[in-house]
Amino acid sequence: MKKIVTLSLVVSALLVASDSVELNKLEVVDTPTSTIVKNIAQEEIQSADLGEALSKVVPSVTIIRRSGIANDILVRGQKRDNINVLIDGAKVCGACPNRMDPPISHVLTNNVENVEVQEGPYDVENFGALAATVKVTTIKPTKETSGDVNLNVGSWDYKKASATASGGNDKLRALISASIEQSGQYKDGNGDDFAQQVKNKAPVANQYKSADENMKAYEKKTFMGKVFYDVADNQELAFSYTANRSDNILYANSKMDALYDDSNIYNLEYSFKDLGSYSEKLELQAYHTDVRHPMSTEYRNASNGAMGAMVNDLKTDMDGLKVKNSFYVGSHKLMVGADASKRLWDGSIYKQSDVFMLKSINSVKTTNQALFTTMDKTFSNIEVKVGMRYDNAEVNTADVAAVDNNYNYLSANIFATMDMGSDLTYSAGVGKSSRVPDARELYNRKSTGALEGTPDLKHVDNYEVDLGVEKKFEGSSINAKVFYSMLNNYIAYNKSQTTNMFENVDARVYGLELNGYYFLSDDLFLEAGAAYQKGTRDALRNQSGTNLADMPPLKANVKVTSDMTEVDTASVEVLASNAWDNYDAENGEQHLAGWGILNLQYKRELGKGFDAMIGIDNVLNQNYARSNTYADLTLLGNGANTMLMNEPGRYMYANLRYSF
């Protein structure tokens, strides 16, 4: 049955695809280099997890299931530092080397206005944009007094309350937003919660203590405040602060859980317009982000031993400065800029909760300085954009047994779009981008003291070609993209080694993406998408396999929405994936069965500012896993196989919103 559903989805996705769609205020815009999802705060209110929300509407995005929340993302089979995540232009880095606090988790859907997933090596404005950049833009304050209050409940004792208020005048505008959220452990299609999944698949030492088996999966509180001030008619000052406070987050298939995960994002921006012939717009930005993440075995049976609870207490700070100036020279639109950043990353391992043992990451500092420029030019029916960036980066550590590193590299790209008339557009691009190894890949130490990192890693280069075509018809549209990426000195994890487990190796990734929509009638609308990628690499030391890890199989989504009346809307959504047959078995990955799930949703405007929504995800209560077990994550196992984390089973939810 799953295979039939999956194949039908693929056929549907091949028949339809999308350019720009507005659906119940959620708008998906597909451009030659990006997919933009707009108005997320208003529509994606059944879950606070931004990564999960994106995976439903952007075919090239897949989540890596880590918990009930804070799930990481793959874009075209790339993750970690191979993709950039920016929140209002500020780069946020997680502190956990095991990716329990990925960058995408430090902002919630109720605060997000739109997200641009920019695929390929075409971002020259930001440090480390190797294979994709995910640009998150949060909601902005308004002049008019406005706001909303949301109350949300769901299966497994899920509860969330959030509120936003905004207002001001022509000179000053302000916004505040806050939320509180908690959930019990979700149950998979077999009816097993986190504790039972671990009990079924992991050694006794890694199982939850009897007293902690029924713990909540997490508790989370957030706050965001913004002030925008028009200093003059052509000058604007903007300041924002975002705080995330998460407590007792359970990561079932890891050896540790997070005692808490706290982050702060400070962002200051100043812009000038029309300063003269050589400055149409001048933008300045300064930001600071920090994350504190202690993870512990406190809730597991292992903490009953002589070593007590083991704690890996990690923290990271990121500071950035950027200036860019846009202007015209004749018909050429130019932008020139410079940015600099400094990241500090430090971690310490303790036994008995507070007795120091060793440094896991020993005060690593990564600094970067860069110059960048872009030029836009239109020739008749062809639009051309050229970009270039030069980086100098240094990575220094206090670990006397390891070496410091210095990296210099040039990135460049050219992208052209040709309007052929008759609603037909072709696009083509070629580019090169790079990123440096991070502190974990270079210097991380295990609890045994063994050096997991490889201190002499080279930086990674991505050489990529992208081709696209878009065709619009009356009431429908199709958009197709193909890409081929050559990754020189790709950083792969080598499970066969006992130390220096990260290794440079050449790799290749290619893929296809489709998006589309079709108006079945005035009140019935269909949208669909699909993505496929495949990756290979040269063999690692003492290994023979060539499958590149983290390459999800063909994934597709189809959604049909009916505007039943002026105040009632219903939707039927199917998400599916083929079996994960091409995987890196020597480095921990395993075969995953194909799957398909059905989601239903109903919305109604109640009047006087109120609206309500109810829904059921995974209606048929399918039991499945979509995240593989690549050994670059430390996951539980029973000796034969690494533990797969099953996805949630049938999930029912309801939301009541009041807007003013």
N, C-alpha and C positions, 0 to 999 in steps of 0.2 A: 504493500500500500504506500509506504514512504517513497519508494522509487517511482511509482506512478505519479504521485503528487509532485515530486521534484521535476520529473520530465515535463509534466504539463506546464509547470512554472517557466521552465526554460523556453519552451515553445512560445508561451505568451510574451515573455520578455523579448524574444527575437522579433515579434510582430509589432511591438509598440515601444516607444522610447520618448524622453522628454526634454523640453527646452526651458520653459518657464510655466509654472503651474501655481495657481492659488487655490487652495483647498481648505475651506473652513479657517481662513486666515493663516494657515501654514503654507508658506511659499517655498518651492524648490526651484532654483534657477541653475541651469547647467550651462557653463561657458566652456570654451575650448580648453582652458587649463584648470577650471575649478568647478566645484559644486557648492552652491550657497543655499543654506537652509535658514529661512527667515521666520521671525516671530515665534521663536521656540517657547518663550516664557508664557505665551498665551495658550499654546496648544499642547505642549508636552508636559502636562501637569500630573499625570498618573505616576511618574517616577522622577526622582531627583537626579538620577544617574545620566549625565550627559552622553557618555560613551555609548550606553545602551540605546538612547534615543537616536543618536546618529546612525547606529548600525541598522536601524529599521528603514531609513530613508535614503542613505547613501550606499549604493551597492559595493563600492570599493572599501568600505569600513566594516571591520569585524571586531567584536569584542573578545577580550581574553578574560574569562570568568575567574575572578579572584575571591569574591564574596557576594553578599547581597547588595553591596554598593561598592563604589571605588574600583570599577572595572576598567582595565587598560584597553587600548585600541590598537589594531593593525590597520594600516592603510596600504593597499597594494602589497600585502605580505611583509611590510616593514613596520618596526616598532621601536621602542626605547629611543635612543639618540638618533636613529635613522629618520625620525620624523620630529618636526618642531611643533610645540604647542605654545601658543601665545594667548594671553588673556588681556584684552585691551592693549595689545602691543607689548605687554610685559612677559618675559620668559619665566615660567614657573617650572622648577625641577623638584621631583620627589626626593625624599631623603632615604627611602628604603631600597637597598640593592636588590631586593626580591620583588619590587614593583607592587607593594601593597598600597602605595600612595601615588599613583601615576599623575602626571600633570593635569590631565583632563578631569580628574576627580576634585580639583580644588575650586571649582565653580559649579553651581547647581542650575538645573534647567529653568527654575523659576526666576533666575536673574539674567538669563541669556536672551538677547534680542536676535542675534543671528550667528551662524558659524560658516566660515568659508573653508572648505577642504581644497587646498591648492596642491594639485598632484604634479610630481615631476620636479626637476631642478631649476624652476623658473622664479624662485624667490631670492633676490640678491640683497634684500634689505636686512636680513636677519641671520645671525650666527648659527651655523650648523644645520641649515635647511637642506639635508641630503636628498631625500626621496619624496617628501611632502611637508607642507606646513598647514597646521590646523589653526586658523585665526578665529578666536572667540571674541565676540563683541557683546558686552553686557548692556542692559537697558539704560537709557539716558533720562535725566530729569526733564520735565516739561514745564512750560510757563503756567499752564492751566493746572488747577488743583485736581489731582486724579490719583487713583490707586486701586488696589484690590485686596481681598482677603480670601484665602483658599483653605478649605478643610478637606482632607483626603484620608480615606481609610481603605484597607485592603486585607486580603488573606494574610494569615500568619501574623496577625496582630500588628499589621502595618498602620502607622498613624503619622500624619504630617499636618502641620499648620504653618501657613506662611502669610505675610502681609507686606504690602508695598505702598508707599505714599510719596507723592511728588508734587511740586508746585513752585511758584516763584513769580517773577515779572520779567520785563525786557532786559534787565541787567543781571539778575541773580536767579539761579534755579537750583533746587536741591532735591535729593531723593534719599530715602532710607528704605531698606528692605531687610526683613528678618525671617527666619524659619526655624522650626524645631521638628525633629523627625526621629522615629525609631521603628524597629521591626524585629519580630522574632525570626528564628531560623526558617528559611523557606523549605518546603518539602518538594522533592523531585517527583517524577511521574510514578515512582514506586511507593511514594508516601514516606520516604526517608528524609529526615532533617539533616543538618550538618553533622551532628553527633553520631547519628546512625550511619551516615555515609562513611565517616571515618572508622567506625567500629567494623563496618563490613570490609574495609579495604586496607587498613593500616595496622601496624604492630600495636600492641597494648600500650607501650610507652608513649605513643603519639596520640592515643585516644583521649577524649575529654574525661576529666574526673567526674565521678558520679554527681558530686555537688554542683558541677558547672555544665552538665549536659543540657540543661534547659535555659541557659543564658539567652538573652536577646542577641541578635546577630550584630546590632550596632545601635548607637544613639548619636545623633548629629544635631548641631546648632550652627547657624550661620548668621552673619550680619554684613550688609553692604551699605556704605554711605557715599554719596557723591555731591559735589558742589561745582557748578559751572558759573563762571563770572565773566561777563563781557567788559573787559577793561576799557575798550574803546570800540568804535564801530568796526574796526578791522582787527581786533585783538580779542582772544578768548583764553581764559585760564580755567583749567579743569583739574580737580583733585578727587581721587577716590580711594577708599579703603575697604578691603574685603577680609573678613575673618571667618575661618572654618574651624570648628571644634568638634572632633569626633572622638567617642569613647568606646572602649571595649569592642573593637571590631574583630569578629571571628573570621579567620581564613582557614577553612576546614582542611584543604589539601596541602597546607604548609605546616611546618613544624612549630611555628610560632603564630601567635595572634598579636594584634596591636593593642597595647594598653591605652594609648590615645594617639591621635593624629591631628596636630594643630598647625594651621598655616595662616600667614598674614600676607596681604598684597597691598602695597602702597604705590600709587601711580600719580605722577604730576605731569601735566601737559600744558604747553603754551604755544599758541599759533598766531601768526601774523598773516594778513592777506593784503595783496596789492601794495607792496612796499616799493615797487619801481619796475623798470623794464626787465630786471634780472631777478625778480622775486615775486612771482604770482602768489606763492604760499610758502611760508617758512614755518617749520614745525620743530619743536623742541620737546623731548621727553626724558624724564628721569624716573626710575622705579626701583623698588626694593621688594623682594619676596623672601620669605623664610618658612621652613617646614621643620617641625620636630616630631620624630616618630620612634618611640621605643617599642620594640616588639619582644614578646616574652613567651616562655613555656608555662607560665603560671597556671593556666587552666588545663594543662595536660598532665597525664600520669607521670611523665618524665620528671616533673618538678618535685615528686615525692622522694627522689634519690638523694644521695649525699651532696650533690652539687646544688640542690635546691632549684629554684626557678632561674633559668638562664635568660639574660636580657641583653639585647643588642640595641643600644640607645644611639640613634642617629639624628643628625641635624644638618641642614644645608641652608645656605643663604645665597641670594643672587642679587647683584646690583648692576644696573644698566643705565647708560646714557646714549641718546641718539639725537642727531640733528639732520634734517633733510630740507632741501630747498628746491621748489619746482618753478620753472619758468619756460618761456618760449624763445627760440631763436629762429626767426622766420616761421616756417610751418612745422618745425621740429619741437616737440615737447620734451624738455629735458628735466631730469631730477638728479641731483647730486647729494650725497650724504656721507655721514661718518657715524660709527657707533663703537662703543666700548662696553665691556662687561667683565665682571669678576664673580666667580662662584667659589664658595668655600664649602667643603664637605668633610664631615668628621663623624667617626663612629667608635664606640667603645663597648666591649663585651664584658658583662658582669656575671658572676655566679652568686647564688643565694640572694639574688635581686640587686645587691648593692656592693658586692666585693669585686673590685676591679681585677680583670684577668689580662686583657690585651686590647690593642687597638684593632678594630676591623678595617676602618679607613682612617689613616693617620694624617689629619689636617691637610687635605689636598686643596690647593688653590689653582683654579683655571682662569687665566686672564686672556682677553682677546681685544684686539684693536682692528678696525676695518674701515675701508673706504669703498663706496659703492655708487653706481650711477645707472640710470636707465634712459632710453630715448624712444619716443613714440613718433611714428611718421606714417602718413596715409598717402599711398600712391594709387590714384583712381579708385579701384575697387579692392585694393589690398591694404590691410593694416599690418604694420610691422613694429614689433617691440624688441629692443635689444637691451640686455642687461649685463653688468660686469661688477665683480666684487673681488677685493684683495684682502686677505686675512693674515694676521700674525697672532699666533696663540702660544701660550706657555702653560705647562702643567707642572706644578711643583708640589712636593710632598715632604712632610717631616720624617717619613720613614727612612732611616739612614741606610737601610739595606736595599733601597730602590733608587733608580735614577730619575732625574727630572727630564722633561721633554720640551722641545720647541718645534712648532709647526708653522710653515708658511705655504700658502697656496692661492691660486687664482681661480675664480669661478666666472663663467660667462654663458650666455644663452642668446638665442634669437628665435622669435616665434612670429609666425605670419598667419593671418586669417584672410581668406579670399571670398568675397561675396559674388557668387555666380549668377545672381538674379533668380527669379522663380522660387524664392525661399529656399535656396540651396547654398550652403556655405561649407568650404573646405578649410582645414587648418593643419599646420605642420610646425614642428619645433624641434630644435636640437640644443642640448645644453650640457654643461658640466658643473657639478657642485661637490662640496667636500664637507667632512666633519671630522673632528678629532676624537680620539678615545676618551672615555670618561674615567673617573677615579676608580670605579668598580672594575672596569676592564683592565686598568693598569695596576692597581695596588691593593685590591680587596683581599683580606685575609679571612680564612675560616676560623671557627672557634678552636680548632686544633692548632692554630698558628700558621698553617700552611698557606703559602701565597697563591691564591686563586688567580689573581691578576697576572698580566704579562707586561712588565714595565717598559719594554722597547717596542710596543705596537706602533705601526705606521698609521697615518690618517687615511680615511676611506675616500675614494673618488667615485662619483656616479656619472657616467657618460650615458646620456639617454636620448632617444628619438621618440617623438610623439606624433601621431597622425589622427585626424578627426574629420567627421562629416556630420552635418546636420541638415535634415530635410523637414520642412514644415508642409503640412497638408491642411485642408479645411477641417478643423476640429481635431487635429492630431499632429504629432510631431515625433521624429525619431532622431536620436543623437548617439553616435558610436565613436569610441576612441580605442586606439590600439597603442601600445608602447613597447619598447625594447630597451632594457637597462643593463649596462655593463658596469659591474661594481668591482673596481680594482682595490685590492687590500681590504675587502669586506672582513669585518670582525665576527668570527664564528666561535662558538663554544665547543671545545673538544673534551668530551666526557672520558676519553681514553687516558687522559693525563691526570696525574695526582697533584701537580702544581702547574702554574703558568697555563691555565686552561683556556685562555682566549688566544686566538690565532688569526693572523691575516691570511686571507685566501681570496682568489679571484672568483667572482660569481656572476650569474646572469639571471635576469628576471624579465619575462614578457607576459603580456596580458591583454584582455579585451574587456571593455565596459560598455553597457547599453543602458539608456534611460528613455522613458517615453510616456506619453499620455494619449488618451482617446476619449472623446465625448460620445458615449453610447447614446445619449439623448440629452435634452436640456437639463434634466435633473439627475442624470446618472453618469458618473465619471470614473474612468479606469486609468490607473497609473502603474507602471511596472519598471523594473530595473534588474540588471544582472551583471555580475563581475566574475572574471576568471583570471587567475594568474598562475604561472608555473616558474619555479626557480631551480637552477642547478649551480653547483660549485665544483671547484677542483677538490680532490680528496684531501682530508686533513691528515696530520701525522698519525701513523699507525691505524689508519682507517681506509676503507675502500669505497664507501658510499659517496654519491654525488648529488643526492636530493638536498636542496636548500630547505632548512627548517622555516617554520612560520608561514608556509604557503597554503592558505585555506583553499579548499576545492571550490568548484562552481557554486555560487550563491545567487539566489534570485528572490525577488519580492513582487507581489501583485496586490493591489488594493483597489477595491471598488467602493465608491462613496455615493450615497443617494441623499439628495436634498428632499426629504419626504414632504415637508411643508416649509413655510417660511421660518419656522422656529424649531423644526426637528431635522436632525441629520443622523444617518446611520452609516457605518462602514464595516466592510468585511476585508480582512487582510490575511494573506498567506505568506509566510516566510519559509524558505527551504534551502537545503544544501545537499549536494551530492556527497557520497562517501569520501572520506579523506584517505585516498589510496597512495598518493605520493608523499612519503614522509621520511624523515631522517631517523631511522631506527637506531643507528649507532649512538645517537645523541639524545635518546630518551623518548622520541615521538612514537606514536602507535596509530594503528588503523582506527578510524572513527566511522561509525555507520552513518549513512545519509539520514536526513530527518526533514520533516515538514510539520509546521504548526499553523493553527488557525486562530486568529484573534478577531473579536467582535467588539464594537463600540457604538454607543448611542448617546447623543447630546440633545439637550433641549434648553432653549431660552425660556426662562420662567417669568421674565418681566421685572420692572423696577430694579434693574441692575443685577439680578440673579440669573445664573445658569447652572445646570447640573450635567454631570456626565457619569455614565456607568459603563463598565466593560469587563470582558473576560479575555485574558491572554491564555494561549495554549488550551483551547476549549476541550480538545480531546485528551488532555492530560498525558501527552506523549513523554516518555522518558528518554532523554537524549543528552549528549555532551557535544559542545561545539568548540571547546578550547582544548588544544593538544598539550603535550607534556614535554616540550623541549627542555633539555637539562640546564639551560641558562636560568631557569627558575628552580629554586630548591623546593621540591615537592615530596610528598609522602609516597611510600611504596611498600609492598609486601615482599619484596625480593624478586618477584617475577615481572611485575608491571608497576609503573608509576600510577598513582591514583588519579583518575579522571574526576573532575568536578561536574556533576550532573547539573543541568539547567533547571530552573523552577518548573514545577508541574502547573496544574490549572490554577490561575491567579485571578481573583475577582476583586474589583475595586470600584469605588464611587467617589466623586468629587463634587463639592458645592462651592461655588465662587460668587462673591459679591464684588461688583466693580462700580466705581464712582468717578 
